């Protein structure tokens, strides 16, 4: 049987809600982001891929030494152990950040 989880019941803050897979017997975790302009996480990395799906707005990603601008309909795959961060450059902003792990692991670099 499928579990129905309301977004409004997830942990969240000003910029996102978080789905922690281990709390729902799921093998994947994710963020539902809705950042304000000029906000985003600091430089970090994970021991697994992170997949970003930009639904609205424009986002400037830093992935290793590369900068990538992404907009609605773009998907960005960041390889494991690659330093990355993003900065929202236009709103409204909505994106999904998928972590293929039941428990997210983040090493903050800044």
Buried (B, 14 or more C-beta within 10 A) or exposed (E): EEEEEEEEEBEBEEBBBBBBBEBEEBEEBBBBBBBEEEBBBEEBBBEBBBBBBBBBBBBBBBBEEEEBEBEBEBEBEBEEEBBBBBBBBEBEBBBBBBBBBBEBEEEEEE
